[in-house]
Amino acid sequence: MSGEAVIHIDILSDAQKKVLPALGKALANTDFYLAGGTALALQVGHRQSMDFDWFIPKLGDPEILFNRLKSLDIVFEIQSISFETVYLSIGTIQMSFIGYEYPMLQPKVLWTEFGVHLAGMNDIACMKLSAIASRGSRKDFF
């Protein structure tokens, strides 16, 4: 079951707003959900977004993801592929697709306009703490 929340779409760049409808269609009927700083900013409205971080319990074969994107004529460039992680770009937008096997603490937030699910703030907080502990990059603090 998903909750709904007020979404601060103004934190997205024009390029992100343009590609999001196609991404929503490409990821429909999957377990992908948006998390990270962008998902937090969409719910809180505290900063501009820079990228999209998509999570799924098990990523599996990246070709399945690539075929979904290609089926909607989404042009992308693969940056890197490793176990349970794919980094790619669509134009100027950086994206990560990450297998994240941990159970969710709260229901995902449904963004009905684009058919996209977002991690709840409690889950994002835990993900941020994990990123800070393991990587500690400046962007992990927001």
Buried (B, 14 or more C-beta within 10 A) or exposed (E): EBEEBEBBBEBBBEEBEEBBBBBBBBBEEEEBBBBBBBBBBBBBEEEEBBBBBBBBBEBEEBEEBBEBBEEEEBEBEEEEBEEBBBBBBBEEBBBBBBBBEEEBEEBBBBBEEBBBBBBBBEBBEBBBEEBEEEEEEEEBEE
